[in-house]
């Protein structure tokens, strides 16, 4: 399992995407999910023609990758940080020099796509895993929150984890899957009870269950209804959507990252008003003046 700091403004970390340290090479890695939807390219990349096709099939030295990168180099740089983090093993980096002579270096961490990392075309399984990994790092609010990522790489090797990690990140959150490279969409399911009117979270995409929460990520309801668990019920080995079988990644979070109206703290996800819901949390935020 990979533990990351999720802060793409798509993971957890205390730094912005450009400054965050790569997930550490331990039994578990830490990942950040602060990727904002219009910051990471679900809108800016996969759904507006920048696509992942040039990246997936032609590599970093191809003309199509260069053309893709030059359309918006700052956005592409951020996306590539997460693509390489997801796809390439820890301890390795990938480098790209643009036509203006500027060099970009991105650090690997999870190693979900070993074939692509070795210079071969990405397999469909690798495309799915990197897509799910990007989605898992999306944060609606652009904040960094520690998350734990579970699953297996494209060769079926589980992401290393420990019992201590599972206990620390005891709140099951969601399953993320799809294929951005083939424009098949990206999906999220809740792996715990959806948030009610009196609960909220900085990690809103998986547990809210609302279709308008983190577009273009599409909620599918319960992970268990669409996905098959592994033998230990720690993560899911496959999920089905629209007749296609995907390899998902699973996330877990700290229990304290779910906020309850009435816990005595006015969280940024809550507001004043008369009521006990997050949008009118009198107990925590008072009555609006």
Helices and strands as residue ranges (DSSP letters): E 2-6, E 31-32, I 42-46, H 53-58, H 63-71, H 73-87, E 93-97, E 103-107, H 114-117, H 124-136, E 145-150, H 163-168, E 171-179, E 185-190, E 199-201, H 204-207, E 218-222, H 223-226, E 227-229, E 236-241, E 244-246, E 249-253, G 255-257, E 258-260, E 276-277, E 280-281, H 282-285
